[in-house]
């Protein structure tokens, strides 16, 4: 199973923040799960896939 954290910039909120989602891939099936948190794109570190406050 592969698991990756990602910032979902495709549908931002009115304040500019974006959802943090998990992308999973297992047995040739993929699924994207929201974890219920949102951050601004400026706060997201793409290299480490985490938010820095």
N, C-alpha and C positions, 0 to 999 in steps of 0.2 A: 504494500500500500504506500502510495506517495501522498504526502501532505504538504501543502504550501500555503503560507499566509500571503494575502494580497490586499491592496487598497483598491476598492471598487470605484473607479473614477467615472464610470459610464453614466451614473445617475446621481449627481451630487444633490445635497439638500440645499435649501434656499440660502443658508448661511455659508455655503461653500464646503462644508465638511462632507466626507465620503465614508461609506461603510468599510469596516475591516471584515474580510471574509476568508474562510478556509476553502481551498480547492483540493478535493480529494480525487484520487484515481486508483481504482482497485478492480481487478478482474475485467479489464477493458470497459469499465463504467466510470463515468465522471460525475461529480456532484459538487455544487458550490453551496456552502453553508454560511449564513451570516452569524456573527458572534454577538451582535447587539451593541457594538461600540462604533463610534465614528470619530475621525480626526481630520484636520485640515491637511491637504496635500503637502504643505510646507513642513509639517511635523512628521511626515512618514519618511523613513530611511529605506530606500529600495534595496540597498546592498545587504542589510541585515534583516529586512522584512519586519521592522518594528517601529513603533512610534517613539519619538524622543520629545519630551516636554520641555 
